[in-house]
Amino acid sequence: MFDGQKILLTGGTGSFGHKFVEMVLSKYKPNKIIIFSRDEMKQWEMAKLYQGDSRVRFFIGDVRDRDRLYRAFDGVDYVVHAAATKIVPTAEYNPFECVKTNVNGAMNVIDAAIDKGVKGVVALSTDKASSPINLYGATKLTSDKLFVAANAYSSEHGTKFSVVRYGNVMGSRGSVIPFFESMKHKGVLPITDERMTRFMITLDQGVELVWHAFDDMVGGEIYVKKIPSMSVVDLARALAPECKLEFVGIRPGEKLHEQMIGEEDSHYTFEYPKHYKILPVINEWSTSPERIKDGVKVAEGFVYRSDNNTEWMSAGELMEWVNSNRDYIGKI
């Protein structure tokens, strides 16, 4: 799929970007992978990993800057849009900045991709975009809608757009596993609520979902991978059985359970062996056989949430993963 192709990642120095580049170079023979981001220090650190590899290039820029995107998209075949302002409290206290990146930036990516003849764009979304209760989630829902609707006016140019949706990635910087690991020495782990659950997805699974979207999409689909859930209390006890758990209450803008697919989406959601696909409401695309393929319509009122999941991760499975991935947990 990516052999001989030119790929660009916005926000490419984050956890996803590091794993995406590693996996693409291992499986495919791309002509070039361009890391587009605004943090020169992160680019400098990442560039050291690929010294001497002419396939990996770095481009300083911001998705807010339309002109810079147009320059970066010259000759690009595929784009993965990972750039976002995503820390919930940061977004709440800096709402206009969050909108500029997550909404205006999405519009700039869409326009640049169409005008520069990009073949396909996959945008990364979040569980917080499903029935959002905070600004970050609201801006990502808006972004999702923009990428879905972009297919309505890109048809003449051939650019396809789709979205993949998942929650916090296991072991990624700022997520719960490295946070608990960093707190173990204090003997107390803060837990927001004893009922809290979370989905558990690895970086490899996130990258593979993006690959599947590129391979499968007709345009406008939102892909949600089937992944296990885990109680946050069970997670904490597995990581630090010697620690006391202190329940501190839910923070503003935080949910008890992660939700990927809401009840309102059930009318347009189809199930597959390893994922779900939310089809676009507009232009009768939700009844399009080429988009549905071999999918089975979910039941009316279906909700995919971390507490009503049919698949759960055990403490043993968690620790097996942690022990195999200690070298990069919290590093990227």
C-alpha positions in Angstrom: 0.0 0.0 0.0 2.8 2.5 0.9 5.5 1.1 -1.3 7.0 3.9 -3.4 4.6 6.4 -1.8 5.2 9.7 0.0 3.5 9.9 3.4 3.1 12.9 5.7 2.2 12.9 9.4 1.0 16.1 11.1 2.0 16.1 14.8 4.4 13.3 13.8 6.7 13.5 16.8 4.2 12.2 19.3 3.7 8.6 20.5 1.7 7.6 17.4 4.2 9.2 15.0 7.1 7.3 16.5 5.4 4.0 16.2 3.9 4.7 12.8 7.3 5.5 11.3 8.9 2.5 12.8 6.2 0.1 11.6 5.9 1.6 8.1 9.7 1.3 7.5 9.6 -2.2 8.8 6.7 -3.4 6.6 6.8 -1.2 3.5 9.2 0.6 1.2 7.9 4.2 1.2 9.6 6.8 -1.0 9.5 9.3 1.9 7.9 9.9 5.3 7.6 13.5 6.3 7.2 14.5 9.9 5.3 17.8 10.1 5.2 19.4 13.5 6.0 22.6 15.3 8.3 21.5 18.1 11.9 21.7 16.8 13.3 19.9 19.9 11.1 16.9 19.5 12.0 16.8 15.8 15.7 17.0 16.6 15.4 14.1 19.1 13.4 12.0 16.7 15.8 12.8 13.8 18.6 11.2 15.7 16.8 7.9 15.5 16.9 8.0 11.7 20.2 9.5 10.9 21.4 8.5 7.5 17.9 7.3 6.4 17.0 9.6 3.5 13.4 8.3 3.6 12.6 10.1 6.8 12.3 13.9 6.5 11.3 16.6 8.9 9.3 19.8 8.2 8.7 22.5 10.9 5.2 23.9 10.6 1.8 24.3 12.3 -1.5 23.1 10.9 -2.9 26.5 11.7 -0.6 27.9 9.0 -2.4 27.2 5.7 0.5 28.4 3.4 3.0 26.1 5.2 0.7 23.1 4.8 0.4 23.8 1.1 4.2 23.8 0.8 4.5 20.6 2.9 1.8 18.7 0.9 3.6 19.1 -2.5 3.8 15.6 -4.1 2.4 13.8 -1.0 0.3 10.7 -1.6 -1.1 10.0 1.9 -1.6 12.1 5.1 -2.1 11.0 8.7 -3.5 13.9 10.7 -2.4 13.4 14.3 -1.8 17.1 15.3 -4.0 18.3 18.1 -4.3 20.2 21.3 -5.5 17.3 23.5 -4.9 17.9 27.2 -8.4 18.5 28.6 -7.5 21.2 31.2 -5.3 23.0 28.8 -8.2 23.2 26.3 -10.6 24.4 28.9 -8.3 27.3 30.0 -7.2 28.1 26.4 -10.3 27.4 24.4 -9.5 29.7 21.4 -6.1 28.1 21.0 -7.7 24.6 21.0 -10.2 25.6 18.4 -7.5 27.1 16.2 -5.6 23.8 16.1 -8.3 21.2 16.3 -10.9 22.9 14.1 -9.2 25.5 11.9 -6.2 23.2 11.6 -8.5 20.4 10.4 -10.0 22.7 7.7 -6.5 23.7 6.5 -5.5 20.0 6.2 -8.6 19.2 4.2 -8.1 22.2 1.8 -4.4 21.5 1.3 -5.0 17.8 0.7 -7.7 18.4 -1.9 -5.9 21.2 -3.7 -2.6 19.3 -3.7 -4.1 16.0 -5.0 -3.4 13.9 -1.9 -4.9 10.4 -2.5 -6.1 9.7 1.1 -6.2 11.3 4.5 -6.9 9.5 7.8 -7.5 11.7 10.9 -7.0 10.5 14.4 -9.9 11.1 16.7 -10.6 10.3 20.4 -13.2 8.6 22.6 -13.9 12.1 23.9 -15.5 13.1 20.6 -18.4 10.7 21.3 -21.0 12.6 23.3 -18.4 15.2 24.4 -18.5 16.9 27.8 -15.4 19.0 27.4 -14.0 21.5 24.9 -11.4 19.1 23.6 -14.0 16.5 22.8 -16.3 19.1 21.2 -13.5 20.3 18.9 -12.6 16.7 17.9 -16.2 15.9 17.2 -16.2 19.0 15.0 -13.0 17.8 13.3 -14.5 14.4 12.7 -17.6 16.0 11.0 -15.3 18.1 8.9 -13.3 15.2 7.6 -16.4 13.2 6.9 -18.1 16.0 5.0 -14.9 16.7 3.1 -15.7 13.7 0.9 -18.7 15.6 -0.5 -16.6 18.2 -2.2 -13.4 16.3 -2.9 -14.8 13.8 -5.3 -13.7 15.6 -8.4 -10.1 15.6 -7.1 -10.2 12.0 -5.9 -9.1 12.7 -2.3 -10.6 10.3 0.3 -11.0 11.2 4.0 -11.8 8.9 6.9 -11.3 8.9 10.7 -10.1 6.4 13.3 -11.2 6.7 16.9 -9.6 5.4 20.0 -8.8 6.5 23.6 -5.5 6.8 25.5 -2.8 4.5 24.2 -1.2 2.1 26.7 2.1 3.4 27.9 2.0 6.6 25.9 3.3 9.8 27.5 0.7 11.3 29.9 -1.4 8.2 30.1 -2.4 6.3 33.2 0.3 3.5 33.2 3.4 5.8 33.2 1.5 8.0 35.7 1.0 5.2 38.2 4.5 3.9 37.6 5.9 7.4 38.5 3.8 7.5 41.7 4.6 4.1 43.1 7.4 5.3 45.2 5.0 7.4 47.3 3.1 4.4 48.4 -0.3 5.9 47.4 -2.0 6.0 44.0 -4.7 8.6 43.4 -7.8 7.1 41.7 -10.6 9.4 40.6 -13.4 6.9 41.2 -13.6 3.2 42.1 -16.1 2.5 39.3 -13.9 4.0 36.5 -13.0 1.9 33.5 -10.9 2.5 30.4 -10.3 0.9 27.0 -6.8 -0.6 26.5 -5.2 -0.2 23.1 -1.6 -0.5 22.1 0.3 1.8 19.7 0.7 -1.1 17.3 -3.1 -1.6 17.2 -3.6 2.1 16.6 -1.2 2.1 13.7 -2.8 -1.1 12.2 -6.2 0.6 12.5 -5.0 3.5 10.4 -3.6 1.1 7.8 -6.9 -0.7 7.7 -8.7 2.7 7.2 -6.5 3.6 4.2 -7.0 0.1 2.7 -10.8 -0.1 3.3 -12.2 3.5 3.0 -14.5 4.8 0.3 -14.7 8.1 2.2 -16.4 9.4 5.3 -16.1 6.3 7.6 -15.2 6.4 11.3 -13.3 3.3 12.3 -13.4 2.0 15.9 -11.3 -1.0 16.8 -12.6 -3.7 19.2 -10.3 -3.6 22.2 -10.5 -4.8 25.8 -11.5 -2.8 28.8 -10.0 -2.7 32.3 -11.1 -1.3 35.7 -8.7 1.5 36.8 -8.7 0.0 40.3 -7.6 -3.4 38.9 -5.0 -1.7 36.8 -3.6 0.2 39.8 -3.5 -3.0 41.9 -1.7 -4.9 39.2 0.9 -2.2 38.7 1.5 -1.5 42.4 0.0 -4.1 44.7 1.9 -2.6 47.6 0.3 0.8 47.2 -2.7 2.2 49.0 -5.5 3.6 46.7 -6.8 7.1 47.4 -10.0 8.1 45.8 -9.9 11.8 44.9 -13.0 12.3 42.8 -13.6 12.9 39.1 -11.9 15.9 37.6 -13.8 18.5 35.5 -14.4 17.3 32.0 -13.6 13.6 32.9 -16.0 10.7 32.3 -16.3 7.5 34.4 -16.2 5.4 31.3 -14.7 5.9 27.9 -17.2 5.9 25.0 -16.4 5.2 21.4 -19.8 4.9 19.9 -22.9 6.7 21.2 -26.5 5.6 21.0 -27.2 8.3 18.4 -24.6 6.7 16.1 -26.1 3.2 16.4 -28.4 3.9 13.4 -25.4 4.2 11.1 -22.9 1.7 12.8 -21.9 -1.7 11.4 -20.0 -4.4 13.0 -17.0 -6.4 11.6 -14.9 -9.2 13.2 -12.3 -6.8 14.5 -13.8 -3.3 14.4 -16.9 -1.2 14.1 -17.5 1.4 11.4 -19.7 4.5 11.8 -21.0 5.5 8.4 -21.8 9.1 7.4 -25.3 10.4 7.9 -25.1 12.7 4.9 -25.9 11.9 1.2 -27.3 8.5 2.1 -23.8 7.2 2.5 -24.9 5.1 5.5 -26.8 2.8 3.1 -24.0 2.6 0.5 -23.2 -1.1 -0.2 -19.6 -0.2 -1.1 -19.1 1.3 2.4 -21.1 -1.3 4.3 -19.4 -4.3 2.5 -19.8 -7.3 4.8 -20.8 -5.4 7.9 -23.7 -6.3 10.1 -25.9 -3.5 11.4 -25.7 -3.1 15.2 -28.8 -3.1 17.3 -30.7 0.1 17.8 -29.5 1.8 20.9 -26.1 0.1 20.8 -23.4 1.9 22.8 -19.7 0.9 22.8 -18.4 2.0 26.2 -15.6 0.7 28.4 -18.0 -0.5 31.1 -20.3 -2.5 28.8 -17.6 -4.2 26.8 -17.6 -7.9 26.2 -13.8 -8.2 26.3 -11.7 -7.4 29.4 -8.0 -7.4 30.1 -6.8 -9.4 33.1 -4.1 -8.2 35.5 -1.8 -10.9 34.1 -2.2 -9.8 30.5 -1.6 -6.2 31.6 1.7 -7.1 33.4 2.9 -9.2 30.5 2.5 -6.3 28.2 4.1 -3.8 30.7 7.1 -6.1 31.2 7.6 -6.4 27.5 7.4 -2.7 26.8 9.2 -1.1 29.7 11.8 0.5 27.5 9.3 2.9 25.9 6.5 3.4 28.5 6.1 7.1 29.1 9.1 7.9 26.8 7.2 9.1 23.7 
